[in-house]
Structure formats: C-alpha cells, structure tokens
Amino acid sequence: MQDMQILSTPPGSDQSGPVLAPTAGAAQRVLVFDACHVGVVLRAVLFVQSVVATAALFGADSALDWLAHMALVTSGTLPGTLLWLVAACGLKRLLQRLPRQAQVLAGMGLGALCGLYACAMLWLVDDAPTSYWLASAATGALLSALLVTALQLRARARAPAATTARLAELQSRIRPHFLFNTLNSAIALVRAEPAKAEELLEDLSDLFRGALAEPHASTTLDEEIALARRYLAIEQVRFGARLRTEWALDPAADAARLPPLLLQPLVENAIRHGIEPSPEGGTLTLSTRLHRGRVLITITNSLPPSSAAAKPGHGMALRNVRERLSLLHDLQADFSARSRQGSYRVRISLPLEGVA
C-alpha cells in the first residue's frame, strides 16, 4: 500500500446491473442472473433456509422436534445452496455466452444437481430413503428457478437507468439545502472579506458546477474530496481560526466509486452540529485508507460543550447517504455514525473495485 498523504490545513489558509459481454456476432449476450455478490449469497441462503424452516413445520410434534428436523435438513440444504452459488459464480462467463432461456435451464440444472448433493449429505447423516433422491432434485430445480427469477428482478432494479434515476431523486433532496447554505455563506463572506471575494467565488462556482451537473450513478473518491475541499475553503474564511481541518489521505483509495455529492453533506453536518455551536470552534478530520481491498473513509468532528449544544437535526443527510451507498454497493458498503469521547465520527467502508 502506498504511503498516506498527511495534510493539515491551518486556520485561515486556502485550500449492478446486468453484465454485458461481446459474442462472436454483433449482438451482445446478457447475463440474466449474477450470483457473485455478497448480498446475493446472504439473500439466497436466507431464502432457502426460510423454505426449510417452513417445510419442517409439517409433521413436527413440538418446537424441539421442529428444531431438530430443521437442523438435520439444513445439514444438507446449506452445503447444497452454497455449492449452487459457487458454481453459478464460477461458470459466470460460460453462462453469459448462452441465450436467456438456456441460462435459466442451466441454473435449474445446477439446482437439480445441488439437490442431489444435498440428499447425498442427508443420506450420509440419516440414511435417507431412495425415494428422496428424485424429490430432492425436483426441489433443487424449483428453488433454483425461483432464485434465478429473483436475481433477474434484482438486476432490472439495479440497471443503470433505474439506479441513476433513483440516485438523481436522492441527490435532488440535497441540492437545494446545499446551494442555499453555500450561497448564504458566500454573501456574508464577500461583505466581510472583500479581498478574498474573487477566490471565494471561484470555489463557489466549482461547488455549483458539481451540484448542478447532470446526474451520474457514481464518481470517484478523489473528486468527492476535491469538492469537500472547496466547501471547507469557503467555510474556513467564515469561521477563521475556529475551524481547524486535518486531512489524512491515502492515494491508493482515490479510485473508489461513490455516489455524487456524498461527502459534502457529511462535512456540512460536521460543521453545523460540531463546529458552529462551539464558541471555541473545533477540529474536523477527514481520512481515507485502503485496507485489504476495502476503502475506509472517516469524518470526525469535535463536539461542542453541553452548554452550547446544537439543536438535533432530522438525520436526513445520514439517511440519504446510507440509501445512496446501498443503491450503489448493496450490502458490500457499510455506514456507521456515532458519538465517541467528545467527538462525532462517520465511517464508510466500501470495496475498492468499480461498480459492476
């Protein structure tokens, strides 16, 4: 991993949708289901186990009998489910070359084989009757058909057009608040600091350009940090020595994909609820780090004393950020926010690789 760039800004300074692949012809084949995602694995396991738990209710004399029967069946169905997911992911490129109907049939065929594997596991544990083999294969094929259908619906919901539209809707909720606050700050600063008016308006122009740009599904962490720098440069003039900013940036994390205008609302929240209410001001720290293939983004701000505590917000910015991260990275992104030892910390963890 490259060395991190550690910067400190002194007060007053300037500063998944469907996967496409070409075929032999001019047309493109579409992968109708993609099992190579953590969220898909968790949902598939939960779905199959829900079916198993429901089926185990039949013939159960008591809750203990139900748990024992479900545990027995799980010893076969769980390995079978994981085997189907691993096979579907491993054969992804091969399946992509097939027509849609053939892909669905291939998924069902894999399900039948995994059903037989599950029955074999049960046979080793409980000496399952021979008649269970055919039923297990048919059940595996049926569950696979349902999983493939669910994955197809998920792929359509996460298609670029649908994702971009939803991101644009969420981003539109941030824009008016963002522009209103920034414009008010600029007006006040231009009057108080006429010598810095030209530079301030340049920063404001860049901020407006970022906020009013055509909606895109994602941008890079490097671009988001540049936008946050512009915003903090404006706020630095307004707060002066009360605002102390620190940067600990890892260049190896710059290529991570984020929804647009993700960091700015978090930085604005930190100033509004942490720095502004405090007579002495406070420190805002933004750090990025690449660790084991994941990018960690942390925004920390000091909290005001209890006597100067800010009014609690509505949490709109945090909910917006959480939902946009989920749209872009599904369960692979993690978002947390909490107070800790006189400071408030927002932490984002997401994969480094681009969005599929």
Helices and strands as residue ranges (DSSP letters): E 5-9, E 20-22, E 28-30, H 38-56, H 63-90, H 92-96, H 100-126, H 132-157, H 160-192, G 194-196, H 197-212, E 219-220, H 221-239, G 240-242, E 243-249, G 251-253, E 257-258, H 263-270, I 271-275, E 282-291, E 294-302, G 306-308, H 316-329, G 330-332, E 334-340, E 343-351
